[in-house]
Structures are given as structure tokens and as C-alpha cells.
């Protein structure tokens, strides 16, 4: 996938690396009981956007790898493989996090007894996604700038 001859992956990555940490911060802020009502819908919207961006980023990364780096060897291949491994973990974590956010926000009134557990899982999921985003981005930068 390209946009005016430029691979889509480096373009969409920038949106992803902004959206995921912002979503994580909102998920952590969601721990505050007074803020939950105000943050519920923005958190759900950001989580859905995060899932979509991660899906597009992962697919465009696979295309980029296939189109331009299928024959890569040595250090570059190792760095690309490392980036792909972390990206796969981030993708799964983001989907799970998005599911937790959806359950927590959409079933808000029906799950009052489980709400403290779900809110805690939401915050932990946000932190996990943010950490994996940083690790994945670092591995991608190392692959892009391999000497």
C-alpha cells in the first residue's frame, strides 16, 4: 500500500503512536470515579480508533515487508523480525484492550458489581498497550535505521 509512491506504513505509524498513548492516559484517568462519566465515551472512541489504526498499521507493515524487505538478510532481517514480533504482541494487546474498554463502557450500568475490576483492567490494559507501543516503535526505528 502506498500514497503517492510513499509506503503507507510510515505514514499511519505516526497516527498510531500518538493515539495509543493518549488512549492509555485516558484509560488511567478513568480510574478516578468523578471522571468516569465524562471520560466514558471519549475512551470508547479512542479505543475504537486505536484498534483501527493498529489494524491498518499492521497490514501496511506486512505489505511493506513483503514488497521491499522480503529478501533482507543479516542484521536488517533480524531487526525487522524483532519489530514484527513486538508488533504482533501490540496488535493482540490492543484488540484485548479495545474489548475490555467496550465491555466496560457499553455495559456500564449492568455490571456495577464488576465495575471496579473492569476499570482496573482498563487502566492496566492501557498501560500495557502504551509500553508495547514504545517497545514496538523502538524496534521499528532500529530496523529502519539499521546500518
C-alpha positions as CSV (number, residue, x, y, z in Angstrom):
1,X,0.0,0.0,0.0
2,X,1.3,3.4,-1.0
3,X,0.3,7.0,-1.0
4,X,1.9,9.0,-3.9
5,X,4.6,6.3,-4.0
6,X,5.3,6.5,-0.3
7,X,4.7,3.4,1.7
8,X,1.5,3.7,3.9
9,X,3.2,2.2,6.9
10,X,5.5,5.0,8.0
11,X,2.6,7.5,7.4
12,X,0.0,5.7,9.5
13,X,2.5,4.7,12.2
14,X,2.6,8.4,13.3
15,X,-1.1,8.4,14.0
16,X,-0.9,5.2,15.8
17,X,2.0,6.2,18.1
18,X,0.0,9.3,19.1
19,X,-3.4,7.7,19.5
20,X,-2.3,4.7,21.6
21,X,-0.5,6.6,24.4
22,X,-3.4,9.2,24.5
23,X,-5.9,6.4,24.9
24,X,-3.7,4.8,27.6
25,X,-3.7,8.1,29.5
26,X,-7.5,8.4,29.3
27,X,-7.7,4.8,30.5
28,X,-5.6,5.6,33.5
29,X,-7.6,8.8,34.2
30,X,-10.7,6.6,34.0
31,X,-9.7,5.2,37.4
32,X,-10.8,8.4,39.0
33,X,-14.5,7.9,39.9
34,X,-15.6,11.5,39.3
35,X,-14.1,11.5,35.8
36,X,-15.6,8.2,34.6
37,X,-18.9,9.6,33.3
38,X,-17.1,12.3,31.4
39,X,-14.4,10.0,30.0
40,X,-16.5,7.0,29.1
41,X,-17.4,8.0,25.6
42,X,-14.1,9.6,24.7
43,X,-12.3,6.5,26.0
44,X,-14.5,4.2,23.8
45,X,-14.0,6.4,20.8
46,X,-10.2,6.4,21.3
47,X,-10.1,2.7,21.9
48,X,-12.0,2.0,18.6
49,X,-9.7,4.4,16.8
50,X,-6.7,2.7,18.3
51,X,-7.9,-0.7,17.2
52,X,-8.5,0.5,13.6
53,X,-5.1,2.3,13.5
54,X,-3.3,-0.8,14.8
55,X,-5.0,-3.0,12.2
56,X,-4.1,-0.6,9.4
57,X,-0.6,-0.2,10.7
58,X,0.0,-4.0,11.0
59,X,-1.4,-4.7,7.5
60,X,0.6,-1.9,5.9
61,X,3.7,-3.1,7.7
62,X,3.1,-6.6,6.4
63,X,2.8,-5.2,2.8
64,X,5.9,-3.1,3.3
65,X,7.9,-6.1,4.5
66,X,6.7,-8.2,1.6
67,X,7.2,-5.5,-1.1
68,X,10.5,-4.1,0.0
69,X,12.2,-6.3,2.5
70,X,11.4,-9.9,1.5
71,X,15.0,-10.5,0.6
72,X,16.5,-8.7,3.6
73,X,19.2,-10.7,5.4
74,X,21.6,-10.3,8.3
75,X,21.1,-7.5,10.9
76,X,18.3,-5.9,8.9
77,X,16.3,-9.1,8.8
78,X,16.9,-9.7,12.5
79,X,15.7,-6.2,13.3
80,X,12.6,-6.5,11.1
81,X,11.8,-9.8,12.7
82,X,12.1,-8.3,16.1
83,X,9.9,-5.4,15.2
84,X,7.3,-7.8,13.7
85,X,7.3,-9.9,16.9
86,X,6.7,-6.9,19.1
87,X,4.1,-5.5,16.7
88,X,2.2,-8.8,16.9
89,X,2.1,-8.5,20.6
90,X,1.0,-4.9,20.4
91,X,-1.8,-5.9,18.0
92,X,-3.2,-8.6,20.2
93,X,-2.9,-6.4,23.3
94,X,-4.7,-3.5,21.5
95,X,-7.6,-5.8,20.5
96,X,-7.9,-7.2,24.0
97,X,-7.7,-3.7,25.5
98,X,-10.4,-2.5,23.0
99,X,-12.6,-5.3,24.0
100,X,-12.2,-4.5,27.7
101,X,-13.0,-0.9,27.1
102,X,-16.1,-1.8,25.0
103,X,-17.4,-4.1,27.8
104,X,-16.6,-1.5,30.5
105,X,-18.2,1.5,28.7
106,X,-21.1,-0.2,27.0
107,X,-22.3,-2.4,29.9
108,X,-21.6,0.3,32.4
109,X,-24.9,0.2,34.2
110,X,-25.4,-3.6,34.0
111,X,-22.1,-4.6,35.5
112,X,-22.0,-2.4,38.6
113,X,-20.7,-5.2,40.8
114,X,-17.8,-5.9,38.3
115,X,-17.1,-2.2,37.6
116,X,-14.0,-1.9,39.9
117,X,-12.4,-4.9,38.3
118,X,-13.2,-3.8,34.8
119,X,-11.9,-0.2,35.5
120,X,-8.7,-1.7,36.9
121,X,-8.3,-4.0,33.8
122,X,-9.0,-1.0,31.6
123,X,-6.2,1.0,33.2
124,X,-3.8,-2.0,33.2
125,X,-4.6,-2.6,29.6
126,X,-3.9,1.0,28.7
127,X,-0.5,0.8,30.4
128,X,0.4,-2.4,28.7
129,X,-0.6,-1.0,25.3
130,X,1.5,2.1,25.9
131,X,4.6,0.1,27.0
132,X,4.2,-2.2,24.0
133,X,3.8,0.8,21.7
134,X,7.1,2.2,22.9
135,X,9.0,-1.1,22.6
136,X,7.5,-1.8,19.1
137,X,8.3,1.7,17.9
138,X,11.9,1.4,19.2
139,X,12.3,-1.9,17.4
140,X,10.9,-0.4,14.2
141,X,13.2,2.6,14.4
142,X,16.1,0.2,14.8
143,X,15.0,-1.7,11.8
144,X,14.6,1.5,9.7
145,X,17.9,2.9,10.7
146,X,19.9,-0.4,10.7
147,X,23.5,0.2,9.4
